[in-house]
Amino acid sequence: MTKSRPPDRPEPAPGATTRALIDIRIQDDILRARQASRTAASAIGFTTVDQTRLATVVSELTRNALVYAGGGVCRVLTRLTVQERSVMIEVEDQGPGIADVTGALTRGFSTGRGLGLGLAAVRKLMDDLVIETCPGRTLVRTGMTRRR
């Protein structure tokens, strides 16, 4: 699901535990966010392959926040139920917003000098993706859920 509207303050997913909150201000913060996602996923039993997928997604989303908005914040959350375990990633910034969300989710679309694989790859690697954007604020929420 993709949304493009002025968003309200995000509420954590019901039953979710915040595992990490990383300010993204410099390149090293991207590495910290990647490691936090891997650590959270490992703690709830995700495979190494899924941990790598999460780290790739976190790299893309936090890099976008740093490059296009000058920084932001990355939240890593987990949720455990009897049947499932989930990792949710939220990256929020106060940049210009994404003018064309549909385009940004299309492989090959780029507003910068990149290859245009970013958000399209995130959508492919993750189970869900929600983008709430307007000038002055973008929130990208994505999650991966596995059976226990």
PASEBA-1860 file (N, C-alpha, C; in nm, 3 decimals):
! residues 148
1> MTKSRPPD> 0.084/-0.116/0.000/0.000/0.000/0.000/0.089/0.124/0.000 ~ 0.055/0.221/-0.080/0.131/0.345/-0.089/0.036/0.461/-0.068 ~ 0.075/0.554/0.018/-0.005/0.671/0.045/0.077/0.794/0.012 ~ 0.012/0.897/-0.036/0.078/1.024/-0.057/-0.016/1.131/-0.004 ~ -0.004/1.163/0.123/-0.091/1.261/0.188/-0.018/1.320/0.306 ~ -0.063/1.435/0.355/-0.001/1.487/0.477/-0.026/1.390/0.592 ~ 0.078/1.333/0.651/0.061/1.231/0.754/0.050/1.291/0.895 ~ -0.009/1.214/0.983/-0.009/1.244/1.126/0.117/1.183/1.185
9> RPEPAPGA> 0.142/1.212/1.311/0.257/1.153/1.380/0.241/1.002/1.382 ~ 0.343/0.926/1.345/0.329/0.781/1.339/0.311/0.719/1.478 ~ 0.227/0.621/1.483/0.208/0.541/1.603/0.277/0.407/1.580 ~ 0.347/0.355/1.680/0.408/0.223/1.661/0.301/0.119/1.634 ~ 0.337/0.018/1.559/0.244/-0.091/1.532/0.201/-0.153/1.665 ~ 0.074/-0.194/1.676/0.027/-0.255/1.801/0.114/-0.373/1.842 ~ 0.158/-0.374/1.965/0.240/-0.482/2.016/0.386/-0.477/1.976 ~ 0.427/-0.371/1.907/0.565/-0.361/1.860/0.655/-0.307/1.969
17> TTRALIDI> 0.779/-0.353/1.968/0.882/-0.306/2.058/0.986/-0.230/1.977 ~ 1.017/-0.108/2.019/1.121/-0.031/1.952/1.255/-0.088/1.992 ~ 1.333/-0.134/1.895/1.465/-0.192/1.920/1.576/-0.090/1.904 ~ 1.555/0.009/1.816/1.658/0.109/1.793/1.596/0.235/1.735 ~ 1.656/0.347/1.770/1.619/0.478/1.717/1.750/0.547/1.682 ~ 1.775/0.563/1.552/1.904/0.615/1.507/1.883/0.744/1.431 ~ 1.946/0.851/1.477/1.946/0.976/1.402/2.039/0.958/1.283 ~ 1.992/0.997/1.167/2.072/0.986/1.045/2.120/1.126/1.008
25> RIQDDILR> 2.247/1.153/1.037/2.306/1.284/1.009/2.432/1.276/0.924 ~ 2.504/1.164/0.938/2.628/1.144/0.862/2.630/1.001/0.808 ~ 2.721/0.975/0.716/2.731/0.845/0.650/2.743/0.729/0.751 ~ 2.819/0.747/0.858/2.836/0.641/0.958/2.704/0.601/1.024 ~ 2.609/0.693/1.029/2.479/0.661/1.088/2.404/0.557/1.006 ~ 2.428/0.555/0.876/2.367/0.453/0.790/2.417/0.315/0.833 ~ 2.546/0.304/0.860/2.603/0.176/0.906/2.545/0.136/1.041 ~ 2.527/0.233/1.130/2.467/0.204/1.262/2.324/0.152/1.245
33> ARQASRTA> 2.248/0.213/1.155/2.110/0.170/1.131/2.106/0.030/1.069 ~ 2.196/0.004/0.977/2.205/-0.131/0.917/2.229/-0.236/1.025 ~ 2.328/-0.208/1.112/2.361/-0.304/1.218/2.245/-0.321/1.315 ~ 2.176/-0.215/1.346/2.061/-0.223/1.437/1.951/-0.312/1.377 ~ 1.930/-0.302/1.247/1.827/-0.386/1.184/1.869/-0.533/1.187 ~ 1.996/-0.560/1.161/2.046/-0.698/1.167/2.035/-0.755/1.308 ~ 2.074/-0.676/1.407/2.070/-0.721/1.546/1.927/-0.751/1.589 ~ 1.833/-0.663/1.554/1.692/-0.684/1.590/1.637/-0.809/1.523
41> ASAIGFTT> 1.668/-0.827/1.395/1.619/-0.944/1.321/1.678/-1.073/1.378 ~ 1.805/-1.071/1.409/1.870/-1.188/1.466/1.809/-1.224/1.602 ~ 1.779/-1.122/1.681/1.724/-1.144/1.816/1.590/-1.216/1.814 ~ 1.515/-1.202/1.704/1.385/-1.270/1.698/1.386/-1.388/1.600 ~ 1.506/-1.431/1.560/1.519/-1.555/1.486/1.511/-1.546/1.335 ~ 1.532/-1.430/1.276/1.534/-1.419/1.131/1.661/-1.484/1.076 ~ 1.653/-1.539/0.958/1.768/-1.601/0.894/1.871/-1.495/0.853 ~ 1.990/-1.539/0.825/2.095/-1.449/0.777/2.053/-1.383/0.645
49> VDQTRLAT> 1.985/-1.456/0.559/1.938/-1.400/0.432/1.841/-1.285/0.458 ~ 1.746/-1.305/0.548/1.650/-1.199/0.579/1.718/-1.081/0.649 ~ 1.815/-1.109/0.734/1.891/-1.001/0.797/1.961/-0.915/0.692 ~ 2.014/-0.981/0.589/2.082/-0.909/0.481/1.983/-0.827/0.400 ~ 1.866/-0.882/0.374/1.761/-0.806/0.304/1.724/-0.681/0.382 ~ 1.705/-0.697/0.512/1.671/-0.581/0.596/1.781/-0.477/0.593 ~ 1.905/-0.520/0.605/2.017/-0.425/0.604/2.024/-0.351/0.471 ~ 1.996/-0.419/0.362/1.994/-0.355/0.230/1.885/-0.249/0.223
57> VVSELTRN> 1.768/-0.281/0.272/1.656/-0.187/0.273/1.688/-0.066/0.360 ~ 1.742/-0.091/0.477/1.777/0.019/0.567/1.882/0.109/0.502 ~ 1.980/0.051/0.434/2.080/0.130/0.364/2.015/0.223/0.263 ~ 1.926/0.169/0.184/1.861/0.248/0.079/1.777/0.361/0.139 ~ 1.694/0.328/0.237/1.603/0.429/0.292/1.678/0.538/0.369 ~ 1.778/0.498/0.447/1.852/0.599/0.523/1.941/0.683/0.434 ~ 1.996/0.622/0.329/2.076/0.698/0.234/1.989/0.802/0.163 ~ 1.866/0.762/0.125/1.774/0.857/0.064/1.746/0.974/0.157
65> ALVYAGGG> 1.722/0.945/0.285/1.694/1.052/0.381/1.814/1.146/0.394 ~ 1.933/1.089/0.396/2.054/1.171/0.409/2.079/1.255/0.284 ~ 2.070/1.193/0.168/2.101/1.262/0.042/1.994/1.364/0.005 ~ 1.867/1.327/0.012/1.761/1.412/-0.039/1.700/1.505/0.065 ~ 1.718/1.472/0.195/1.657/1.554/0.299/1.758/1.607/0.400 ~ 1.884/1.571/0.385/1.986/1.618/0.478/1.989/1.540/0.608 ~ 1.911/1.433/0.618/1.909/1.350/0.738/1.768/1.313/0.777 ~ 1.758/1.243/0.887/1.628/1.197/0.935/1.647/1.106/1.054
73> VCRVLTRL> 1.552/1.020/1.073/1.558/0.924/1.183/1.513/0.788/1.132 ~ 1.577/0.683/1.183/1.542/0.546/1.149/1.498/0.475/1.276 ~ 1.380/0.415/1.272/1.330/0.336/1.383/1.324/0.190/1.341 ~ 1.375/0.103/1.426/1.369/-0.041/1.403/1.280/-0.098/1.512 ~ 1.172/-0.164/1.471/1.077/-0.220/1.566/1.060/-0.370/1.539 ~ 1.027/-0.444/1.642/0.997/-0.586/1.625/0.864/-0.617/1.692 ~ 0.803/-0.724/1.644/0.678/-0.772/1.705/0.678/-0.924/1.699 ~ 0.645/-0.985/1.810/0.633/-1.130/1.819/0.492/-1.167/1.857
81> TVQERSVM> 0.434/-1.261/1.784/0.306/-1.319/1.822/0.325/-1.470/1.827 ~ 0.222/-1.540/1.863/0.230/-1.685/1.869/0.264/-1.743/1.731 ~ 0.207/-1.683/1.625/0.228/-1.737/1.491/0.338/-1.669/1.410 ~ 0.369/-1.543/1.441/0.459/-1.467/1.354/0.562/-1.386/1.431 ~ 0.666/-1.348/1.358/0.765/-1.253/1.407/0.784/-1.150/1.296 ~ 0.798/-1.025/1.332/0.807/-0.918/1.234/0.914/-0.818/1.272 ~ 0.977/-0.761/1.170/1.064/-0.645/1.186/1.004/-0.535/1.100 ~ 0.986/-0.418/1.160/0.937/-0.301/1.089/1.045/-0.195/1.090
89> IEVEDQGP> 1.060/-0.129/0.977/1.156/-0.021/0.961/1.077/0.104/0.927 ~ 1.105/0.212/0.999/1.045/0.342/0.968/1.158/0.442/0.950 ~ 1.158/0.510/0.838/1.256/0.616/0.814/1.176/0.742/0.786 ~ 1.207/0.844/0.865/1.132/0.969/0.857/1.230/1.084/0.838 ~ 1.191/1.180/0.753/1.275/1.298/0.733/1.187/1.421/0.717 ~ 1.252/1.535/0.715/1.180/1.661/0.700/1.225/1.731/0.572 ~ 1.245/1.654/0.468/1.290/1.706/0.341/1.176/1.754/0.253 ~ 1.202/1.764/0.124/1.105/1.822/0.031/0.987/1.731/-0.002
97> GIADVTGA> 0.992/1.606/0.039/0.887/1.512/0.002/0.919/1.445/-0.129 ~ 0.840/1.346/-0.163/0.856/1.274/-0.290/0.745/1.321/-0.381 ~ 0.780/1.394/-0.484/0.680/1.455/-0.573/0.601/1.350/-0.650 ~ 0.665/1.241/-0.692/0.601/1.139/-0.774/0.627/1.002/-0.710 ~ 0.541/0.964/-0.617/0.559/0.837/-0.546/0.549/0.719/-0.643 ~ 0.453/0.723/-0.732/0.437/0.614/-0.828/0.563/0.599/-0.912 ~ 0.617/0.709/-0.960/0.741/0.704/-1.036/0.857/0.652/-0.954 ~ 0.866/0.700/-0.829/0.975/0.659/-0.741/0.974/0.509/-0.713
105> LTRGFSTG> 0.857/0.446/-0.723/0.845/0.302/-0.701/0.868/0.221/-0.828 ~ 0.899/0.290/-0.937/0.922/0.225/-1.065/1.071/0.205/-1.088 ~ 1.107/0.084/-1.124/1.248/0.053/-1.151/1.300/0.144/-1.262 ~ 1.415/0.204/-1.239/1.477/0.291/-1.337/1.446/0.439/-1.317 ~ 1.351/0.472/-1.229/1.316/0.611/-1.203/1.414/0.669/-1.103 ~ 1.470/0.785/-1.133/1.562/0.850/-1.041/1.551/1.001/-1.054 ~ 1.549/1.069/-0.940/1.552/1.216/-0.942/1.695/1.265/-0.924 ~ 1.784/1.174/-0.894/1.926/1.208/-0.875/2.008/1.142/-0.984
113> RGLGLGLA> 2.129/1.103/-0.947/2.219/1.040/-1.043/2.226/0.889/-1.026 ~ 2.135/0.834/-0.947/2.140/0.691/-0.921/2.080/0.608/-1.033 ~ 2.078/0.479/-1.012/2.026/0.386/-1.112/1.874/0.373/-1.106 ~ 1.813/0.429/-1.003/1.668/0.420/-0.992/1.620/0.284/-0.947 ~ 1.699/0.217/-0.866/1.660/0.084/-0.817/1.606/0.089/-0.674 ~ 1.627/0.198/-0.604/1.603/0.211/-0.462/1.468/0.168/-0.410 ~ 1.366/0.251/-0.424/1.236/0.220/-0.365/1.172/0.100/-0.433 ~ 1.198/0.080/-0.562/1.146/-0.039/-0.630/1.206/-0.165/-0.567
121> AVRKLMDD> 1.334/-0.160/-0.533/1.399/-0.275/-0.469/1.345/-0.296/-0.328 ~ 1.322/-0.187/-0.255/1.264/-0.199/-0.121/1.131/-0.270/-0.129 ~ 1.047/-0.229/-0.223/0.915/-0.291/-0.237/0.928/-0.440/-0.268 ~ 1.029/-0.477/-0.348/1.047/-0.617/-0.385/1.102/-0.700/-0.269 ~ 1.191/-0.644/-0.188/1.254/-0.718/-0.079/1.166/-0.734/0.045 ~ 1.071/-0.644/0.063/0.992/-0.642/0.185/0.850/-0.691/0.161 ~ 0.779/-0.722/0.270/0.641/-0.770/0.260/0.540/-0.658/0.245 ~ 0.571/-0.542/0.298/0.480/-0.429/0.283/0.560/-0.299/0.281
129> LVIETCPG> 0.499/-0.198/0.223/0.563/-0.068/0.210/0.456/0.040/0.206 ~ 0.470/0.138/0.294/0.379/0.252/0.298/0.465/0.378/0.294 ~ 0.431/0.468/0.204/0.501/0.595/0.194/0.401/0.706/0.217 ~ 0.425/0.785/0.319/0.343/0.902/0.348/0.433/1.023/0.325 ~ 0.396/1.110/0.233/0.485/1.218/0.197/0.410/1.346/0.164 ~ 0.472/1.455/0.197/0.426/1.589/0.162/0.547/1.681/0.178 ~ 0.543/1.800/0.121/0.657/1.890/0.141/0.684/1.910/0.291 ~ 0.807/1.887/0.331/0.845/1.904/0.471/0.845/1.777/0.553
137> RTLVRTGM> 0.797/1.667/0.496/0.797/1.542/0.575/0.770/1.421/0.486 ~ 0.852/1.319/0.503/0.828/1.189/0.440/0.849/1.083/0.547 ~ 0.758/0.987/0.550/0.768/0.871/0.638/0.755/0.748/0.551 ~ 0.856/0.663/0.555/0.852/0.536/0.483/0.848/0.427/0.588 ~ 0.744/0.345/0.582/0.729/0.231/0.671/0.733/0.105/0.588 ~ 0.812/0.010/0.632/0.818/-0.117/0.561/0.838/-0.229/0.662 ~ 0.795/-0.346/0.626/0.805/-0.456/0.721/0.827/-0.591/0.655 ~ 0.880/-0.681/0.736/0.903/-0.819/0.694/0.848/-0.908/0.805
145> TRRR> 0.764/-1.004/0.766/0.702/-1.093/0.862/0.731/-1.237/0.822 ~ 0.763/-1.317/0.921/0.788/-1.459/0.900/0.709/-1.541/1.001 ~ 0.668/-1.660/0.958/0.600/-1.754/1.049/0.700/-1.806/1.152 ~ 0.650/-1.836/1.269/0.737/-1.892/1.374/0.742/-2.042/1.363
END
